[in-house]
């Protein structure tokens, strides 16, 4: 089978590895390994998270080539979450018109495609799958960000109808580009 499907617990090791590679790491420090595993596992099993993989036939069995991890944010449920508060203060409250502080939205946590398979529409398909899921959940906005030094990802998002809404540091001083798509 070739295409996008919901990730399962059988994908967990690959998702963990892909998440590390997306962050430029080969291994997670041993003292953080259990926490990292639990974080990625929540995307597969959590009611407020989602994980999808794009796989293709490779030899005798399907092989994952890309993934997207997302959170379905509900500020009324997550009012104490420092990331949600920061996101509203620095990005969503500054939109025109401002995104309501109690309105749920989807957040792209991680998007990654195997390097040899990039520029073949895999990332585009994964983003569209997330947008479909967000609409099915009644959400009206998808939020994502990437480093400013990643122009290919910025171009991908702009090509999918996302709007750049902010540049600068978010939780640190690394310049990031924040983008949204109203659904």
C-alpha positions in Angstrom: 0.0 0.0 0.0 1.2 3.5 -0.7 -0.3 6.5 1.0 -1.1 8.2 4.3 -2.6 6.4 7.2 -3.0 7.0 11.0 0.1 5.9 12.9 -0.1 2.9 15.2 2.0 1.7 18.0 3.9 -0.4 15.5 5.2 2.9 14.1 6.5 4.1 17.4 10.2 3.3 17.0 10.3 4.9 13.5 8.4 8.0 14.7 10.8 8.4 17.6 13.8 8.1 15.2 12.2 10.5 12.7 11.4 13.1 15.4 15.0 13.0 16.5 16.3 13.3 12.9 13.9 16.2 12.3 15.6 18.0 15.2 19.1 17.2 13.9 19.8 14.5 16.6 21.0 11.0 16.2 20.1 9.9 19.7 18.3 11.4 22.7 20.3 11.6 25.9 19.7 8.5 28.0 18.2 10.5 30.9 15.6 12.0 28.5 14.8 8.8 26.5 11.7 7.7 28.5 10.2 11.2 28.5 10.8 11.5 24.7 9.2 8.1 24.1 6.2 9.0 26.2 5.9 12.3 24.3 5.9 10.6 20.9 3.6 7.8 22.1 1.0 10.4 23.1 0.7 11.5 19.5 -0.2 7.9 18.5 -2.6 7.2 21.4 -3.7 10.6 22.9 -7.2 11.9 22.4 -5.9 15.4 21.8 -3.0 14.5 19.5 -2.6 12.8 16.1 0.1 11.1 14.1 0.1 10.1 10.5 2.6 8.4 8.3 3.1 8.3 4.6 4.3 4.9 3.5 5.2 3.2 0.2 6.0 -0.3 -0.9 9.8 -0.8 -0.6 10.9 -4.3 -1.3 8.6 -6.8 0.2 6.8 -4.6 2.8 5.6 -1.0 3.2 8.1 1.5 4.5 7.3 4.8 6.2 8.7 7.8 4.3 7.2 10.7 6.1 5.2 11.7 9.2 3.3 14.5 10.8 2.6 14.9 14.5 -0.1 17.3 15.6 -1.9 18.6 18.7 -5.5 19.6 18.8 -5.3 22.6 21.2 -8.2 23.7 23.3 -7.3 26.8 25.4 -10.3 26.1 27.7 -8.8 22.8 28.6 -5.1 23.9 28.4 -5.4 27.3 30.1 -2.4 26.5 32.3 -0.2 25.3 29.5 2.7 27.8 29.1 3.1 27.0 25.4 -0.5 27.8 24.6 -0.4 31.0 26.6 2.8 32.1 24.8 1.3 31.2 21.5 -1.7 33.3 22.1 0.3 36.3 23.4 2.9 36.3 20.7 0.9 35.0 17.6 -2.8 34.3 17.7 -3.9 37.4 19.7 -2.2 39.6 17.1 -4.0 38.2 14.1 -6.5 40.3 12.1 -9.1 39.6 13.3 -7.6 38.1 16.5 -8.2 34.4 17.0 -10.6 34.0 20.0 -8.7 33.1 23.2 -11.1 30.2 23.9 -11.2 28.8 20.3 -9.6 25.4 19.6 -7.0 25.0 16.8 -4.6 22.4 15.4 -0.9 22.8 15.9 1.7 21.1 13.7 4.3 19.7 16.2 6.5 17.9 13.7 6.6 17.3 10.0 9.4 15.2 8.5 10.1 13.3 5.2 13.0 11.0 4.6 15.7 13.1 2.8 15.8 10.9 -0.4 12.0 11.3 -0.8 11.6 15.0 -0.4 10.1 17.3 -3.1 7.7 14.5 -4.2 4.5 15.8 -2.5 4.7 13.7 0.6 4.9 16.7 3.1 2.1 18.4 1.1 -0.1 15.3 1.4 0.6 15.0 5.2 -0.3 18.6 5.8 -3.6 18.2 3.8 -4.4 15.1 5.9 -4.0 17.1 9.1 -6.2 19.9 7.7 -8.9 17.3 6.9 -8.7 16.0 10.4 -8.8 19.5 11.9 -12.0 20.3 9.8 -13.5 17.0 10.9 -13.0 18.0 14.5 -14.6 21.4 13.9 -11.4 23.4 14.2 -11.0 26.6 12.1 -7.3 27.2 12.2 -4.0 25.3 11.8 -0.8 26.8 13.3 2.7 25.9 12.4 6.2 27.3 12.6 9.6 26.6 11.3 13.0 28.2 11.5 13.5 31.2 9.3 16.6 29.4 7.9 14.2 26.8 6.4 12.9 28.5 3.3 11.7 25.3 1.6 9.3 24.6 4.5 8.1 28.2 4.4 7.5 28.0 0.7 5.6 24.7 1.2 3.3 26.3 3.7 2.7 29.4 1.6 1.9 27.1 -1.4 -0.7 25.4 0.7 -2.5 28.6 1.5 -0.8 29.4 4.9 -0.1 33.0 5.8 3.0 34.2 7.5 2.0 36.0 10.6 5.2 36.5 12.6 9.0 36.2 12.6 11.2 36.1 15.6 12.0 34.0 18.6 9.1 32.2 20.4 10.4 30.3 23.4 14.0 31.1 22.7 16.0 33.5 20.5 16.0 31.2 17.4 14.3 33.2 14.6 11.2 31.3 13.5 8.4 32.0 11.0 4.9 31.4 12.4 2.2 30.6 9.8 -1.5 29.9 10.0 -4.2 28.7 7.8 -7.8 29.5 8.5 -9.9 26.5 7.4 
